[in-house]
Amino acid sequence: MTTPFARYPDGIIRIDTGYWRAGFAASYLLVEGEEAVFIETGPSRAVPVLLQALAFAGVAKEQVRAILVTHVHLDHAGGAGALQRHLPNAELLVHPKGIRHLLEPAKLQAGAEAVYGAEQFETILGGITPADGQRTRAVGDGEVYLLNGRRLQFIDAPGHANHHHCIWDAQSGGIFSGDAAGISYRLFDQGEELLLMPATTPVQFDLAASHQTLDRLAALGARWNFVTHFGRIPFNPLLTDRLHRLLDQFAALSGRYVGQPEGESALQEALQQLAWQELQHNGQPLVSEAVCRDWLTMDCALNAQGLRIWRERAG
Ligand SMILES: [Zn+2]
């Protein structure tokens, strides 16, 4: 059995939250001396593995000072309120546009049930526990959280969602980018080459804001991109250029299909084909096309839906 934990330099532990399947969604534990924070929590169902991660790292629950979430989509923050109940000293820090959803999650839950379906919602996400209002606060663009003196800076990052910020950790040279700087699964790695795709999930995807956010993140001079889906990848101009190009390709494909009968499923298929082309472009794929399609089923469905909603909103 593979462990859900991996250690990176600078006191960073990657935790597989087990959301949907192994290797799909990560949370991170940052340890600096006697203090620690979680970045991302996964859904409520991930709370047990997050607590196991503390044991793995030799960190007591009392030493966790904060829970930082990039945005309030449930695969990133659905378990924040439930996790906080186990951590007596942990503040929950969230984007100003996301805070009310964590304090009063009924709307969030209804939205997620609409996207995922009620049955799948229960199976893969679990319920949502409201965050503790006394220990939850919104953090603005540029604000710095000091983890035992280590600077973690919040960078407003709209595009994937309005309630999205990224966390810049100068010490590791890494950006915890949530869904704002691509998704990239280790399953598809071919040596140094990796598959990178934008996340255009409903219901707030915005193309122009996504490009601007990437430019803003690129200006930080990061070396590493800690994506939620999944793990640490390099952050460099080649990869940000690739994401800019793919965002434009996604947008162009959505323009071709949205509004047609069965347009959303045709767009979903086009996104699958694009992913397979990208993988072939990187070299001989190490997985079959069937495995690639199966793995990307949920992303392509959500991306197609998000692109359709963006097109319809833009008129
Ligand atoms: Zn998201």
py3Dmol code that shows the C-alpha trace and the ligand (Angstrom):
import py3Dmol

protein = """\
ATOM      1  CA  MET A   1       0.000   0.000   0.000  1.00  0.00           C
ATOM      2  CA  THR A   2       1.363   3.415  -0.886  1.00  0.00           C
ATOM      3  CA  THR A   3       1.571   6.024   1.818  1.00  0.00           C
ATOM      4  CA  PRO A   4      -0.611   9.120   1.541  1.00  0.00           C
ATOM      5  CA  PHE A   5       2.328  11.264   2.692  1.00  0.00           C
ATOM      6  CA  ALA A   6       5.385  12.633   0.899  1.00  0.00           C
ATOM      7  CA  ARG A   7       8.059  14.924   2.266  1.00  0.00           C
ATOM      8  CA  TYR A   8       9.406  17.904   0.327  1.00  0.00           C
ATOM      9  CA  PRO A   9      12.219  20.193   1.533  1.00  0.00           C
ATOM     10  CA  ASP A  10      11.486  23.170   3.825  1.00  0.00           C
ATOM     11  CA  GLY A  11       9.199  21.284   6.176  1.00  0.00           C
ATOM     12  CA  ILE A  12       6.479  20.644   3.605  1.00  0.00           C
ATOM     13  CA  ILE A  13       4.497  17.416   3.705  1.00  0.00           C
ATOM     14  CA  ARG A  14       2.096  16.507   0.932  1.00  0.00           C
ATOM     15  CA  ILE A  15      -0.995  14.618   2.021  1.00  0.00           C
ATOM     16  CA  ASP A  16      -3.174  12.646  -0.351  1.00  0.00           C
ATOM     17  CA  THR A  17      -6.702  13.518   0.762  1.00  0.00           C
ATOM     18  CA  GLY A  18      -8.085  10.495  -1.080  1.00  0.00           C
ATOM     19  CA  TYR A  19     -10.720  12.674  -2.742  1.00  0.00           C
ATOM     20  CA  TRP A  20     -12.238  10.673  -5.624  1.00  0.00           C
ATOM     21  CA  ARG A  21      -9.144   8.486  -6.017  1.00  0.00           C
ATOM     22  CA  ALA A  22      -5.549   8.238  -4.822  1.00  0.00           C
ATOM     23  CA  GLY A  23      -3.225  10.763  -6.446  1.00  0.00           C
ATOM     24  CA  PHE A  24      -6.009  13.205  -7.318  1.00  0.00           C
ATOM     25  CA  ALA A  25      -6.206  15.865  -4.593  1.00  0.00           C
ATOM     26  CA  ALA A  26      -3.608  17.027  -2.095  1.00  0.00           C
ATOM     27  CA  SER A  27      -3.417  18.964   1.110  1.00  0.00           C
ATOM     28  CA  TYR A  28      -0.167  20.283   2.585  1.00  0.00           C
ATOM     29  CA  LEU A  29       1.235  20.498   6.090  1.00  0.00           C
ATOM     30  CA  LEU A  30       3.944  23.117   6.620  1.00  0.00           C
ATOM     31  CA  VAL A  31       6.061  22.727   9.725  1.00  0.00           C
ATOM     32  CA  GLU A  32       8.302  25.525  10.950  1.00  0.00           C
ATOM     33  CA  GLY A  33       9.940  24.739  14.286  1.00  0.00           C
ATOM     34  CA  GLU A  34       7.217  24.262  16.888  1.00  0.00           C
ATOM     35  CA  GLU A  35       4.401  25.541  14.701  1.00  0.00           C
ATOM     36  CA  ALA A  36       2.498  24.145  11.747  1.00  0.00           C
ATOM     37  CA  VAL A  37      -0.284  25.060   9.323  1.00  0.00           C
ATOM     38  CA  PHE A  38      -2.410  23.105   6.918  1.00  0.00           C
ATOM     39  CA  ILE A  39      -2.855  24.457   3.413  1.00  0.00           C
ATOM     40  CA  GLU A  40      -6.035  22.987   1.894  1.00  0.00           C
ATOM     41  CA  THR A  41      -8.091  20.394   3.738  1.00  0.00           C
ATOM     42  CA  GLY A  42      -9.821  18.347   1.083  1.00  0.00           C
ATOM     43  CA  PRO A  43     -13.447  17.444   1.820  1.00  0.00           C
ATOM     44  CA  SER A  44     -14.813  16.410   5.221  1.00  0.00           C
ATOM     45  CA  ARG A  45     -13.997  12.806   4.420  1.00  0.00           C
ATOM     46  CA  ALA A  46     -10.288  13.722   4.448  1.00  0.00           C
ATOM     47  CA  VAL A  47     -10.165  14.788   8.111  1.00  0.00           C
ATOM     48  CA  PRO A  48      -8.893  11.391   9.404  1.00  0.00           C
ATOM     49  CA  VAL A  49      -5.942  11.337   6.996  1.00  0.00           C
ATOM     50  CA  LEU A  50      -5.090  14.953   7.855  1.00  0.00           C
ATOM     51  CA  LEU A  51      -4.929  14.005  11.524  1.00  0.00           C
ATOM     52  CA  GLN A  52      -2.760  10.997  10.632  1.00  0.00           C
ATOM     53  CA  ALA A  53      -0.426  13.404   8.868  1.00  0.00           C
ATOM     54  CA  LEU A  54       0.181  15.171  12.176  1.00  0.00           C
ATOM     55  CA  ALA A  55       1.256  11.884  13.729  1.00  0.00           C
ATOM     56  CA  PHE A  56       3.462  11.198  10.677  1.00  0.00           C
ATOM     57  CA  ALA A  57       5.125  14.607  11.098  1.00  0.00           C
ATOM     58  CA  GLY A  58       5.372  14.401  14.897  1.00  0.00           C
ATOM     59  CA  VAL A  59       3.230  17.519  15.298  1.00  0.00           C
ATOM     60  CA  ALA A  60       0.706  17.823  18.156  1.00  0.00           C
ATOM     61  CA  LYS A  61      -2.792  19.095  17.381  1.00  0.00           C
ATOM     62  CA  GLU A  62      -2.125  22.093  19.632  1.00  0.00           C
ATOM     63  CA  GLN A  63       0.852  23.111  17.451  1.00  0.00           C
ATOM     64  CA  VAL A  64      -1.305  23.703  14.395  1.00  0.00           C
ATOM     65  CA  ARG A  65      -1.781  27.472  14.335  1.00  0.00           C
ATOM     66  CA  ALA A  66      -3.840  27.892  11.199  1.00  0.00           C
ATOM     67  CA  ILE A  67      -5.704  26.294   8.346  1.00  0.00           C
ATOM     68  CA  LEU A  68      -5.231  28.155   5.059  1.00  0.00           C
ATOM     69  CA  VAL A  69      -7.516  27.395   2.135  1.00  0.00           C
ATOM     70  CA  THR A  70      -6.981  28.676  -1.406  1.00  0.00           C
ATOM     71  CA  HIS A  71     -10.711  28.824  -2.157  1.00  0.00           C
ATOM     72  CA  VAL A  72     -13.948  27.343  -0.929  1.00  0.00           C
ATOM     73  CA  HIS A  73     -14.522  24.600  -3.495  1.00  0.00           C
ATOM     74  CA  LEU A  74     -15.130  21.476  -1.471  1.00  0.00           C
ATOM     75  CA  ASP A  75     -12.153  19.453  -2.654  1.00  0.00           C
ATOM     76  CA  HIS A  76     -10.035  22.283  -1.172  1.00  0.00           C
ATOM     77  CA  ALA A  77     -11.956  23.510   1.866  1.00  0.00           C
ATOM     78  CA  GLY A  78     -14.967  21.249   2.452  1.00  0.00           C
ATOM     79  CA  GLY A  79     -13.311  19.741   5.517  1.00  0.00           C
ATOM     80  CA  ALA A  80     -12.046  23.026   7.010  1.00  0.00           C
ATOM     81  CA  GLY A  81     -14.779  23.395   9.634  1.00  0.00           C
ATOM     82  CA  ALA A  82     -14.616  19.721  10.625  1.00  0.00           C
ATOM     83  CA  LEU A  83     -10.808  19.791  10.852  1.00  0.00           C
ATOM     84  CA  GLN A  84     -10.836  22.970  12.933  1.00  0.00           C
ATOM     85  CA  ARG A  85     -12.896  21.195  15.638  1.00  0.00           C
ATOM     86  CA  HIS A  86      -9.899  18.894  16.215  1.00  0.00           C
ATOM     87  CA  LEU A  87      -7.328  21.709  16.377  1.00  0.00           C
ATOM     88  CA  PRO A  88      -7.881  23.916  19.437  1.00  0.00           C
ATOM     89  CA  ASN A  89      -5.432  26.664  18.400  1.00  0.00           C
ATOM     90  CA  ALA A  90      -6.065  26.820  14.664  1.00  0.00           C
ATOM     91  CA  GLU A  91      -7.451  29.915  12.990  1.00  0.00           C
ATOM     92  CA  LEU A  92      -9.100  29.390   9.615  1.00  0.00           C
ATOM     93  CA  LEU A  93      -7.898  31.925   7.040  1.00  0.00           C
ATOM     94  CA  VAL A  94      -9.952  32.366   3.899  1.00  0.00           C
ATOM     95  CA  HIS A  95     -10.494  34.758   1.001  1.00  0.00           C
ATOM     96  CA  PRO A  96     -12.930  37.608   1.875  1.00  0.00           C
ATOM     97  CA  LYS A  97     -15.329  36.412  -0.850  1.00  0.00           C
ATOM     98  CA  GLY A  98     -15.359  32.864   0.513  1.00  0.00           C
ATOM     99  CA  ILE A  99     -15.658  33.330   4.265  1.00  0.00           C
ATOM    100  CA  ARG A 100     -19.441  33.373   4.561  1.00  0.00           C
ATOM    101  CA  HIS A 101     -19.667  30.061   2.709  1.00  0.00           C
ATOM    102  CA  LEU A 102     -17.496  28.363   5.319  1.00  0.00           C
ATOM    103  CA  LEU A 103     -19.428  29.919   8.201  1.00  0.00           C
ATOM    104  CA  GLU A 104     -22.819  29.099   6.675  1.00  0.00           C
ATOM    105  CA  PRO A 105     -22.215  26.209   4.311  1.00  0.00           C
ATOM    106  CA  ALA A 106     -25.826  25.458   3.304  1.00  0.00           C
ATOM    107  CA  LYS A 107     -25.500  27.347   0.018  1.00  0.00           C
ATOM    108  CA  LEU A 108     -22.129  25.778  -0.692  1.00  0.00           C
ATOM    109  CA  GLN A 109     -23.583  22.350  -0.129  1.00  0.00           C
ATOM    110  CA  ALA A 110     -26.547  23.045  -2.403  1.00  0.00           C
ATOM    111  CA  GLY A 111     -24.190  24.345  -5.116  1.00  0.00           C
ATOM    112  CA  ALA A 112     -21.990  21.276  -4.865  1.00  0.00           C
ATOM    113  CA  GLU A 113     -24.982  18.946  -4.987  1.00  0.00           C
ATOM    114  CA  ALA A 114     -26.064  20.735  -8.160  1.00  0.00           C
ATOM    115  CA  VAL A 115     -22.648  20.169  -9.748  1.00  0.00           C
ATOM    116  CA  TYR A 116     -21.907  16.654  -8.489  1.00  0.00           C
ATOM    117  CA  GLY A 117     -25.383  15.212  -7.884  1.00  0.00           C
ATOM    118  CA  ALA A 118     -26.648  14.479  -4.346  1.00  0.00           C
ATOM    119  CA  GLU A 119     -25.505  10.859  -4.341  1.00  0.00           C
ATOM    120  CA  GLN A 120     -21.947  11.541  -5.469  1.00  0.00           C
ATOM    121  CA  PHE A 121     -21.815  14.503  -3.092  1.00  0.00           C
ATOM    122  CA  GLU A 122     -22.412  12.229  -0.129  1.00  0.00           C
ATOM    123  CA  THR A 123     -20.067   9.472  -1.320  1.00  0.00           C
ATOM    124  CA  ILE A 124     -16.993  11.480  -2.191  1.00  0.00           C
ATOM    125  CA  LEU A 125     -17.351  14.726  -0.237  1.00  0.00           C
ATOM    126  CA  GLY A 126     -19.381  14.048   2.903  1.00  0.00           C
ATOM    127  CA  GLY A 127     -21.260  16.758   4.794  1.00  0.00           C
ATOM    128  CA  ILE A 128     -19.948  20.214   5.630  1.00  0.00           C
ATOM    129  CA  THR A 129     -19.363  21.349   9.223  1.00  0.00           C
ATOM    130  CA  PRO A 130     -19.647  25.132   9.670  1.00  0.00           C
ATOM    131  CA  ALA A 131     -16.369  26.829  10.601  1.00  0.00           C
ATOM    132  CA  ASP A 132     -15.929  28.252  14.113  1.00  0.00           C
ATOM    133  CA  GLY A 133     -16.901  31.928  13.812  1.00  0.00           C
ATOM    134  CA  GLN A 134     -14.588  32.909  16.687  1.00  0.00           C
ATOM    135  CA  ARG A 135     -11.533  31.519  14.914  1.00  0.00           C
ATOM    136  CA  THR A 136     -12.228  32.245  11.271  1.00  0.00           C
ATOM    137  CA  ARG A 137     -11.143  35.391   9.463  1.00  0.00           C
ATOM    138  CA  ALA A 138     -10.821  36.781   5.977  1.00  0.00           C
ATOM    139  CA  VAL A 139      -7.377  37.745   4.704  1.00  0.00           C
ATOM    140  CA  GLY A 140      -6.866  40.348   1.996  1.00  0.00           C
ATOM    141  CA  ASP A 141      -4.539  40.553  -0.978  1.00  0.00           C
ATOM    142  CA  GLY A 142      -0.905  40.984   0.085  1.00  0.00           C
ATOM    143  CA  GLU A 143      -1.520  40.081   3.712  1.00  0.00           C
ATOM    144  CA  VAL A 144       1.234  38.060   5.356  1.00  0.00           C
ATOM    145  CA  TYR A 145       0.729  35.235   7.835  1.00  0.00           C
ATOM    146  CA  LEU A 146       3.774  34.560   9.995  1.00  0.00           C
ATOM    147  CA  LEU A 147       4.325  30.891  10.723  1.00  0.00           C
ATOM    148  CA  ASN A 148       6.910  31.039  13.496  1.00  0.00           C
ATOM    149  CA  GLY A 149       8.528  33.877  11.533  1.00  0.00           C
ATOM    150  CA  ARG A 150       8.126  32.280   8.099  1.00  0.00           C
ATOM    151  CA  ARG A 151       6.277  34.579   5.714  1.00  0.00           C
ATOM    152  CA  LEU A 152       3.256  33.147   3.942  1.00  0.00           C
ATOM    153  CA  GLN A 153       1.723  35.790   1.708  1.00  0.00           C
ATOM    154  CA  PHE A 154      -1.796  35.745   0.282  1.00  0.00           C
ATOM    155  CA  ILE A 155      -2.078  36.760  -3.370  1.00  0.00           C
ATOM    156  CA  ASP A 156      -5.545  37.455  -4.746  1.00  0.00           C
ATOM    157  CA  ALA A 157      -6.002  35.054  -7.670  1.00  0.00           C
ATOM    158  CA  PRO A 158      -9.379  35.327  -9.438  1.00  0.00           C
ATOM    159  CA  GLY A 159     -10.109  33.463 -12.674  1.00  0.00           C
ATOM    160  CA  HIS A 160     -10.816  29.916 -11.538  1.00  0.00           C
ATOM    161  CA  ALA A 161     -13.068  31.391  -8.837  1.00  0.00           C
ATOM    162  CA  ASN A 162     -13.635  34.890  -7.409  1.00  0.00           C
ATOM    163  CA  HIS A 163     -12.949  33.562  -3.913  1.00  0.00           C
ATOM    164  CA  HIS A 164      -9.485  32.270  -4.811  1.00  0.00           C
ATOM    165  CA  HIS A 165      -6.138  33.373  -3.460  1.00  0.00           C
ATOM    166  CA  CYS A 166      -2.741  31.709  -3.646  1.00  0.00           C
ATOM    167  CA  ILE A 167      -0.158  31.449  -0.911  1.00  0.00           C
ATOM    168  CA  TRP A 168       3.408  32.506  -1.647  1.00  0.00           C
ATOM    169  CA  ASP A 169       6.077  30.898   0.523  1.00  0.00           C
ATOM    170  CA  ALA A 170       9.374  32.654  -0.267  1.00  0.00           C
ATOM    171  CA  GLN A 171      11.313  30.256   1.967  1.00  0.00           C
ATOM    172  CA  SER A 172      10.606  27.234  -0.227  1.00  0.00           C
ATOM    173  CA  GLY A 173      10.265  29.339  -3.384  1.00  0.00           C
ATOM    174  CA  GLY A 174       6.835  27.803  -3.781  1.00  0.00           C
ATOM    175  CA  ILE A 175       3.335  28.981  -4.579  1.00  0.00           C
ATOM    176  CA  PHE A 176       0.437  26.999  -3.178  1.00  0.00           C
ATOM    177  CA  SER A 177      -1.711  27.684  -6.174  1.00  0.00           C
ATOM    178  CA  GLY A 178      -4.928  25.758  -5.520  1.00  0.00           C
ATOM    179  CA  ASP A 179      -6.616  25.603  -8.929  1.00  0.00           C
ATOM    180  CA  ALA A 180      -5.275  28.948 -10.225  1.00  0.00           C
ATOM    181  CA  ALA A 181      -2.115  27.700 -11.921  1.00  0.00           C
ATOM    182  CA  GLY A 182      -3.127  24.438 -13.485  1.00  0.00           C
ATOM    183  CA  ILE A 183      -3.739  20.860 -12.518  1.00  0.00           C
ATOM    184  CA  SER A 184      -1.125  18.187 -13.168  1.00  0.00           C
ATOM    185  CA  TYR A 185      -1.308  14.539 -12.147  1.00  0.00           C
ATOM    186  CA  ARG A 186       1.811  12.506 -11.432  1.00  0.00           C
ATOM    187  CA  LEU A 187       0.250   9.534 -13.228  1.00  0.00           C
ATOM    188  CA  PHE A 188       1.064  11.251 -16.536  1.00  0.00           C
ATOM    189  CA  ASP A 189       4.690  12.159 -15.825  1.00  0.00           C
ATOM    190  CA  GLN A 190       7.123  11.131 -18.535  1.00  0.00           C
ATOM    191  CA  GLY A 191      10.507  11.809 -16.965  1.00  0.00           C
ATOM    192  CA  GLU A 192      10.723  15.595 -16.688  1.00  0.00           C
ATOM    193  CA  GLU A 193       7.676  16.126 -18.878  1.00  0.00           C
ATOM    194  CA  LEU A 194       4.306  16.602 -17.286  1.00  0.00           C
ATOM    195  CA  LEU A 195       0.707  17.040 -18.338  1.00  0.00           C
ATOM    196  CA  LEU A 196      -0.641  20.436 -17.325  1.00  0.00           C
ATOM    197  CA  MET A 197      -4.215  21.625 -17.809  1.00  0.00           C
ATOM    198  CA  PRO A 198      -6.253  24.650 -16.703  1.00  0.00           C
ATOM    199  CA  ALA A 199      -9.164  24.150 -14.294  1.00  0.00           C
ATOM    200  CA  THR A 200     -12.182  25.996 -15.710  1.00  0.00           C
ATOM    201  CA  THR A 201     -14.647  24.558 -13.211  1.00  0.00           C
ATOM    202  CA  PRO A 202     -18.115  26.146 -12.711  1.00  0.00           C
ATOM    203  CA  VAL A 203     -19.492  28.576 -11.869  1.00  0.00           C
ATOM    204  CA  GLN A 204     -17.140  31.577 -11.817  1.00  0.00           C
ATOM    205  CA  PHE A 205     -14.456  30.762 -14.392  1.00  0.00           C
ATOM    206  CA  ASP A 206     -13.237  33.900 -16.147  1.00  0.00           C
ATOM    207  CA  LEU A 207     -10.693  33.771 -18.966  1.00  0.00           C
ATOM    208  CA  ALA A 208      -9.231  37.283 -18.726  1.00  0.00           C
ATOM    209  CA  ALA A 209      -8.858  37.076 -14.956  1.00  0.00           C
ATOM    210  CA  SER A 210      -7.180  33.666 -15.287  1.00  0.00           C
ATOM    211  CA  HIS A 211      -4.534  35.105 -17.617  1.00  0.00           C
ATOM    212  CA  GLN A 212      -3.954  38.103 -15.333  1.00  0.00           C
ATOM    213  CA  THR A 213      -3.592  35.893 -12.282  1.00  0.00           C
ATOM    214  CA  LEU A 214      -0.981  33.746 -14.036  1.00  0.00           C
ATOM    215  CA  ASP A 215       1.002  36.873 -14.931  1.00  0.00           C
ATOM    216  CA  ARG A 216       0.811  38.049 -11.367  1.00  0.00           C
ATOM    217  CA  LEU A 217       1.994  34.725  -9.980  1.00  0.00           C
ATOM    218  CA  ALA A 218       4.808  34.575 -12.545  1.00  0.00           C
ATOM    219  CA  ALA A 219       6.123  37.924 -11.275  1.00  0.00           C
ATOM    220  CA  LEU A 220       6.801  36.419  -7.831  1.00  0.00           C
ATOM    221  CA  GLY A 221       9.825  34.524  -9.121  1.00  0.00           C
ATOM    222  CA  ALA A 222       8.725  31.149  -7.747  1.00  0.00           C
ATOM    223  CA  ARG A 223      10.582  27.927  -8.470  1.00  0.00           C
ATOM    224  CA  TRP A 224       7.862  25.529  -7.380  1.00  0.00           C
ATOM    225  CA  ASN A 225       4.147  25.233  -7.925  1.00  0.00           C
ATOM    226  CA  PHE A 226       2.348  23.236  -5.241  1.00  0.00           C
ATOM    227  CA  VAL A 227      -0.867  22.388  -7.056  1.00  0.00           C
ATOM    228  CA  THR A 228      -3.760  20.794  -5.223  1.00  0.00           C
ATOM    229  CA  HIS A 229      -4.206  18.326  -8.095  1.00  0.00           C
ATOM    230  CA  PHE A 230      -1.517  16.987  -7.450  1.00  0.00           C
ATOM    231  CA  GLY A 231       1.739  17.707  -5.641  1.00  0.00           C
ATOM    232  CA  ARG A 232       4.825  19.776  -6.408  1.00  0.00           C
ATOM    233  CA  ILE A 233       5.751  20.707  -9.976  1.00  0.00           C
ATOM    234  CA  PRO A 234       8.218  23.323 -11.247  1.00  0.00           C
ATOM    235  CA  PHE A 235       7.071  26.893 -11.730  1.00  0.00           C
ATOM    236  CA  ASN A 236       8.784  28.356 -14.784  1.00  0.00           C
ATOM    237  CA  PRO A 237       8.040  30.477 -17.866  1.00  0.00           C
ATOM    238  CA  LEU A 238       7.712  27.436 -20.142  1.00  0.00           C
ATOM    239  CA  LEU A 239       4.917  26.026 -18.019  1.00  0.00           C
ATOM    240  CA  THR A 240       3.118  29.342 -17.504  1.00  0.00           C
ATOM    241  CA  ASP A 241       3.289  29.955 -21.268  1.00  0.00           C
ATOM    242  CA  ARG A 242       1.788  26.532 -21.791  1.00  0.00           C
ATOM    243  CA  LEU A 243      -1.064  27.334 -19.422  1.00  0.00           C
ATOM    244  CA  HIS A 244      -1.741  30.652 -21.181  1.00  0.00           C
ATOM    245  CA  ARG A 245      -1.917  28.784 -24.495  1.00  0.00           C
ATOM    246  CA  LEU A 246      -4.193  26.071 -23.109  1.00  0.00           C
ATOM    247  CA  LEU A 247      -6.543  28.622 -21.568  1.00  0.00           C
ATOM    248  CA  ASP A 248      -6.912  30.185 -25.019  1.00  0.00           C
ATOM    249  CA  GLN A 249      -7.399  26.768 -26.618  1.00  0.00           C
ATOM    250  CA  PHE A 250     -10.081  25.879 -24.067  1.00  0.00           C
ATOM    251  CA  ALA A 251     -11.813  29.195 -24.766  1.00  0.00           C
ATOM    252  CA  ALA A 252     -11.619  28.684 -28.539  1.00  0.00           C
ATOM    253  CA  LEU A 253     -13.054  25.170 -28.269  1.00  0.00           C
ATOM    254  CA  SER A 254     -15.885  26.416 -26.085  1.00  0.00           C
ATOM    255  CA  GLY A 255     -16.669  29.051 -28.728  1.00  0.00           C
ATOM    256  CA  ARG A 256     -16.955  26.299 -31.316  1.00  0.00           C
ATOM    257  CA  TYR A 257     -19.312  24.034 -29.352  1.00  0.00           C
ATOM    258  CA  VAL A 258     -21.288  26.033 -26.817  1.00  0.00           C
ATOM    259  CA  GLY A 259     -24.769  26.863 -28.052  1.00  0.00           C
ATOM    260  CA  GLN A 260     -24.889  23.808 -30.339  1.00  0.00           C
ATOM    261  CA  PRO A 261     -27.195  20.886 -29.539  1.00  0.00           C
ATOM    262  CA  GLU A 262     -25.211  18.546 -27.263  1.00  0.00           C
ATOM    263  CA  GLY A 263     -22.532  21.235 -27.243  1.00  0.00           C
ATOM    264  CA  GLU A 264     -21.349  20.593 -23.709  1.00  0.00           C
ATOM    265  CA  SER A 265     -20.705  16.899 -24.274  1.00  0.00           C
ATOM    266  CA  ALA A 266     -18.983  17.677 -27.593  1.00  0.00           C
ATOM    267  CA  LEU A 267     -16.795  20.164 -25.742  1.00  0.00           C
ATOM    268  CA  GLN A 268     -16.043  17.553 -23.097  1.00  0.00           C
ATOM    269  CA  GLU A 269     -14.905  15.172 -25.832  1.00  0.00           C
ATOM    270  CA  ALA A 270     -12.773  17.904 -27.439  1.00  0.00           C
ATOM    271  CA  LEU A 271     -11.065  18.543 -24.081  1.00  0.00           C
ATOM    272  CA  GLN A 272     -10.329  14.828 -23.728  1.00  0.00           C
ATOM    273  CA  GLN A 273      -8.744  14.799 -27.185  1.00  0.00           C
ATOM    274  CA  LEU A 274      -6.711  17.891 -26.399  1.00  0.00           C
ATOM    275  CA  ALA A 275      -5.342  16.266 -23.226  1.00  0.00           C
ATOM    276  CA  TRP A 276      -4.352  13.142 -25.139  1.00  0.00           C
ATOM    277  CA  GLN A 277      -2.617  15.299 -27.802  1.00  0.00           C
ATOM    278  CA  GLU A 278      -0.710  17.161 -25.099  1.00  0.00           C
ATOM    279  CA  LEU A 279       0.436  13.897 -23.605  1.00  0.00           C
ATOM    280  CA  GLN A 280       1.580  12.570 -26.984  1.00  0.00           C
ATOM    281  CA  HIS A 281       3.366  15.838 -27.654  1.00  0.00           C
ATOM    282  CA  ASN A 282       5.419  15.229 -24.488  1.00  0.00           C
ATOM    283  CA  GLY A 283       6.637  11.880 -25.838  1.00  0.00           C
ATOM    284  CA  GLN A 284       5.423   8.297 -25.846  1.00  0.00           C
ATOM    285  CA  PRO A 285       2.663   8.211 -23.184  1.00  0.00           C
ATOM    286  CA  LEU A 286       3.190   5.745 -20.356  1.00  0.00           C
ATOM    287  CA  VAL A 287      -0.551   5.210 -19.944  1.00  0.00           C
ATOM    288  CA  SER A 288      -3.121   4.080 -22.484  1.00  0.00           C
ATOM    289  CA  GLU A 289      -5.635   6.487 -23.987  1.00  0.00           C
ATOM    290  CA  ALA A 290      -8.376   4.626 -22.081  1.00  0.00           C
ATOM    291  CA  VAL A 291      -6.621   5.246 -18.757  1.00  0.00           C
ATOM    292  CA  CYS A 292      -6.087   8.901 -19.682  1.00  0.00           C
ATOM    293  CA  ARG A 293      -9.771   9.339 -20.531  1.00  0.00           C
ATOM    294  CA  ASP A 294     -10.943   7.587 -17.414  1.00  0.00           C
ATOM    295  CA  TRP A 295      -8.652   9.635 -15.168  1.00  0.00           C
ATOM    296  CA  LEU A 296      -9.716  12.944 -16.743  1.00  0.00           C
ATOM    297  CA  THR A 297     -13.453  12.174 -16.888  1.00  0.00           C
ATOM    298  CA  MET A 298     -14.442  14.383 -13.989  1.00  0.00           C
ATOM    299  CA  ASP A 299     -12.102  17.258 -14.915  1.00  0.00           C
ATOM    300  CA  CYS A 300     -13.235  17.325 -18.549  1.00  0.00           C
ATOM    301  CA  ALA A 301     -16.905  17.257 -17.504  1.00  0.00           C
ATOM    302  CA  LEU A 302     -16.444  20.062 -14.975  1.00  0.00           C
ATOM    303  CA  ASN A 303     -14.234  22.085 -17.325  1.00  0.00           C
ATOM    304  CA  ALA A 304     -16.798  21.834 -20.140  1.00  0.00           C
ATOM    305  CA  GLN A 305     -19.587  22.853 -17.780  1.00  0.00           C
ATOM    306  CA  GLY A 306     -17.546  25.791 -16.447  1.00  0.00           C
ATOM    307  CA  LEU A 307     -16.679  26.978 -19.953  1.00  0.00           C
ATOM    308  CA  ARG A 308     -20.327  26.806 -21.008  1.00  0.00           C
ATOM    309  CA  ILE A 309     -21.422  28.856 -17.979  1.00  0.00           C
ATOM    310  CA  TRP A 310     -18.670  31.404 -18.650  1.00  0.00           C
ATOM    311  CA  ARG A 311     -19.747  31.731 -22.318  1.00  0.00           C
ATOM    312  CA  GLU A 312     -23.386  32.119 -21.361  1.00  0.00           C
ATOM    313  CA  ARG A 313     -22.570  34.736 -18.739  1.00  0.00           C
ATOM    314  CA  ALA A 314     -20.418  36.661 -21.207  1.00  0.00           C
ATOM    315  CA  GLY A 315     -23.366  36.536 -23.640  1.00  0.00           C
TER     316      GLY A 315
END
"""
ligand_1 = """\
1
ZN
Zn -11.656 24.795 -7.492
"""
view = py3Dmol.view(width=600, height=400)
view.addModel(protein, "pdb")
view.setStyle({"model": 0}, {"cartoon": {"style": "trace"}})
view.addModel(ligand_1, "xyz")
view.setStyle({"model": 1}, {"stick": {}})
view.zoomTo()
view.show()
